[in-house]
Each structure stands twice: as structure tokens, then as C-alpha cells.
Amino acid sequence: MSLANGRPYLAIPGPSVIPDRVLRAMHRGSPNIYEGPLIEMVASLWPDLRTLAGTTGHVAMYIGNGHAGWEAANANLYSRGDKALVLAVGQFGLSWANSARAMGIEVEVLDFGKSSPADMGRVEAALRADLRHEIKAVLTTHVDTASTIKTDIPALRAAMDAAGHPALLAVDCIASLGCDEFRMDDWGVDVMVAACQKGLMTPPGLAFVWFSEAARLRCDKGDLATPYWAWGPRAEAEEFWQLWNGTAPTTHLYGLREALDMLREEGLPQVWARHRALAGAVWAAFDCWSAGNPAIGMNVADPACRGTSVTAARFGAPHATRLRDWCETKAGVTLGIGLGMAPSTDPAYHGYLRVGHMGHVNAHMTLGALAVMEAGLAALDIPHGPDALSAAAGVVARALR
Ligand SMILES: *Cc1c(COP(=O)(O)O)cnc(C)c1O
């Protein structure tokens, strides 16, 4: 017996749920890419993309996923042999470091483990130790989607300033843009990377790099940027094709236009508040479940250090996998796998899972996913504390009072 028929819900940290409005906007034949409505529509994207990031700087768009966004940033930030300082608080920071290393960049990783926020004192010390200012840029994730740790970007900027180090600051907001508050210019961020399939609610396929004028000037003479990755022509194209160094991602652009309209209609502060409230509901449920079973627990202890778009939690192997399977096959909710959390001897990620609550999500989706998890815990006889659902509902009620 299964109760999974009905509209399924993909509650993973990307790709996220695609709104019907976005799907409808994309349902069209190939448009003319030389002149006409597509070109006019694309011109309207730039101001909204800047507003979304909180910047008056430049934006380059690429056909690609988040990994492409990393390579785009690397290719423009560095020359071969340049040095990068990477703050890693989970798998995604480490992966960005690997991508830089593979491109011939010398990478120093400050690894803070997988459950603790970055220690800005260590960052400042590492920068102070770089007496010859060889570090060209500091790379970090805003929210590392594997550990779900949120990095305090203003605190990082303050540490860089305190060290008096001129390195550029580049931030991966792939899991947080359109979910968690982010203010590129106010926070002193020089380069920001995102992709369209998480908070931006569009099918995977577009990557973005925002960059300040200062970053553009500093990186002008880099020798890593091939014609495809160079951000300059993409941000200041004279011809439409130069925006993508080839054919435009036509259909995706219509989807993105619609998604940006949705974000603008709701208003960014309200979008951030919605994610905070829904995350609060998820965290309240986990607090109750863990109270009855210490093997269950959110990966990040301090709520202030958690991203609001995704929650990672341990359930004790193999319960995470059992629960995910149950939720999907019995109740139509797909939860995310644990990523990069298990020791390498563990063949899979049976002890961790992630609940996505990013993008096109509302109270009934998040409360429904939690109720399904509660049913799964009961059906599978996984010990857990009581009252998770009323606690989650209480958070929603208080947010709306
Ligand atoms: C999803 C994600 C990535 C990778 O994006 P892909 O589209 O899977 O390549 C990188 N960084 C963060 C923080 C992410 O959430």
C-alpha cells in the first residue's frame, strides 16, 4: 500500500520546485535570436539580477550549473599560479577549492570541519601571515548546502579589513540567493556566484557571476579566462550573441524572467522572511524529534549559523536512508541525501539526510513534508521525541500572527 499518488514534492536542496508560472513561461517554440521580443526581454533581466544580489556592479550569465559558475569565477579572478584562500565549512567549499586547484591556482584551504562556522580569527591570521599579499582572492560559500552552515559574510569582510589585506572576496550564493538575506555591495563582496535552480526556481542550466568594477579592473590582465569564460563581453556585450559567447539559452531566459517577476512581486524582504519562518518550523520539529533520541540531530547546533534554505540532519545509519525511501515511495515526498558528511568508509550516506526548503515553498509544503517524516519515523519504528508537528505549526502560527 502506498499513499504517494498525487502531486509529488521534491524537497531536496536543488533543483527546487519549479512554479507553474515558470513552466508556462518556458512552454514556447524557439524565438528569433537576432531581433525582436527575446532581445527586449533579456534587456529587462539585468536590473532585476542586480537588485537580487544587492549590487550596482556587473553580471555575466553562462549556460551551466553551479560548477560552471565556480569555473567562471576562477577563470576571471586568477592567473595561473595565483593564490586563493578558501574557507571550507562543508563539501561545497572543498569542491570550489578543487575546481580552482585543477585550473592551476595555488589553493590554501582553511578547513573548519563540517559542523562549525568559520573562525574569522583564523582567517584574519592567515591573511596577516601572507606578508607579500600573494592571496589574490578569498573564496567562500554563503550557505554550504552539504553541511548547511551559513557563513557570516560581513564578519568575513571585517576580518579581511582588519588584516589590511587587499584580496578580493568571492562568495558562492548558489544555495542562498533568493532565500537568505544577501547584500553584495553593503557587505563588501567583490564577486558572487549563483545558479538558477535553487532559490531562483528555474530548471538547472543558468549560472551567474556578479562582479564589482573594482574586481573587473583588478582582474583585467588575468591569463585564465578563455573566450568562453571571460566575463567582460558577457556583461557589456555589443551584440546579443556575445552575452553567451554563442547561442542564448532562450527558453531558460523566459523561465528566469518569470521567476524574477515572482520574486519582485513578493518582495525580497518577504522572501527572506518566508524562508526564515519555514526553516524555523523545520528546526522546531527536529528539536522535538532529537529530544527523544539523541541519534537524531541537526548538523549545525547554532540556529544563527544555519542557512534557511536547507537543513542537514543525522538520523543514525541506516535510518536516514530508510526514512528517505519511505517518504518517497509511501508518501510522495523526496528528501535530499546526506552529502559529504559520512566518513569515507561509509559506502553511502545512510546516516544523514537533508530537507530542502528553498524557492517555491510555502507553509503547507513544509508542514506537509514534516508530517510525512513524522509518519515515516512512526512506521519505521525509529525512536523520536513527540510533539514535532505541533511545534512546527506553532512556529508558522507565530510568524503569521
Ligand atoms: C548546488 C550548489 C553548488 C553546485 O551547483 P550545481 O548546479 O550542482 O553544479 C555549488 N555550491 C552550492 C553552495 C550549492 O548549493
The ligand as an SDF file (V2000), in Angstrom:
LIG
                    3D

 15 15  0  0  0  0  0  0  0  0999 V2000
   24.1390   23.3470   -5.5890 C   0  0  0  0  0  0  0  0  0  0  0  0
   25.3740   24.0290   -5.1700 C   0  0  0  0  0  0  0  0  0  0  0  0
   26.5380   24.0030   -5.9460 C   0  0  0  0  0  0  0  0  0  0  0  0
   26.6630   23.2010   -7.1840 C   0  0  0  0  0  0  0  0  0  0  0  0
   25.7060   23.5290   -8.1100 O   0  0  0  0  0  0  0  0  0  0  0  0
   25.4720   22.5480   -9.3600 P   0  0  0  0  0  0  0  0  0  0  0  0
   24.4070   23.2390  -10.0980 O   0  0  0  0  0  0  0  0  0  0  0  0
   25.0520   21.2360   -8.7780 O   0  0  0  0  0  0  0  0  0  0  0  0
   26.7270   22.4600  -10.1050 O   0  0  0  0  0  0  0  0  0  0  0  0
   27.6150   24.7240   -5.5090 C   0  0  0  0  0  0  0  0  0  0  0  0
   27.5840   25.4290   -4.3680 N   0  0  0  0  0  0  0  0  0  0  0  0
   26.4990   25.4500   -3.5880 C   0  0  0  0  0  0  0  0  0  0  0  0
   26.5270   26.2520   -2.3230 C   0  0  0  0  0  0  0  0  0  0  0  0
   25.3660   24.7580   -3.9670 C   0  0  0  0  0  0  0  0  0  0  0  0
   24.2790   24.7800   -3.1850 O   0  0  0  0  0  0  0  0  0  0  0  0
  1  2  1  0
  2  3  1  0
  2 14  2  0
  3  4  1  0
  3 10  2  0
  4  5  1  0
  5  6  1  0
  6  7  2  0
  6  8  1  0
  6  9  1  0
 10 11  1  0
 11 12  2  0
 12 13  1  0
 12 14  1  0
 14 15  1  0
M  END
$$$$
